[in-house]
């Protein structure tokens, strides 16, 4: 698949709506890694892979003004988790850029994901309107790193407001899904995410090691 036509139909959505309980409620998007905020790392990694970028976040949007991205809050009430952020991105695309038929999601606490992440998901799914593509490493799924057709937005909203469960994996099970394995043998998982202060220290070491090999 030619990457450019695929890229032109994909909205990148950075998920930053979590409550960061294991970081004492601190805003992980604004934490510093290797001298730059986590959100800057994720933005710069995702932006070349998609047509446009949107930030899914709640609360005061002014704190994200320096990043130059539209900010879309959840469109369903309560803290509904990553699926609410995915839905928010889909609704933004429907209202502002209907030519963007897919949403590629990335978590704001996962700064090392692959530079070909979106292209590989697009190729595996063949950009089918009924197919979700999910990243994995060595058999372990990373369900918030996925390519989602905007056409399933209404079904996702129904799923979220039903109140039965808001688990990403349960929603995925209800759809055709392809899994793309980004297997690795050395170093940290490229989808390593920062949940605790110890994780942040690990990420600092990884960033320093990566810089030394450039």
Secondary structure as UniProt FT lines:
FT   HELIX           3..7
FT   TURN            8..9
FT   STRAND          10..15
FT   HELIX           21..23
FT   TURN            24..25
FT   HELIX           28..30
FT   STRAND          32..33
FT   TURN            34..35
FT   STRAND          36..37
FT   HELIX           38..47
FT   TURN            48..49
FT   STRAND          52..56
FT   HELIX           61..67
FT   STRAND          70..72
FT   HELIX           82..96
FT   TURN            98..99
FT   STRAND          102..107
FT   TURN            108..109
FT   TURN            111..112
FT   TURN            115..116
FT   HELIX           117..125
FT   TURN            126..127
FT   TURN            129..130
FT   STRAND          131..137
FT   TURN            138..139
FT   STRAND          140..149
FT   HELIX           150..152
FT   HELIX           153..161
FT   HELIX           168..173
FT   STRAND          176..181
FT   TURN            190..191
FT   HELIX           197..212
//
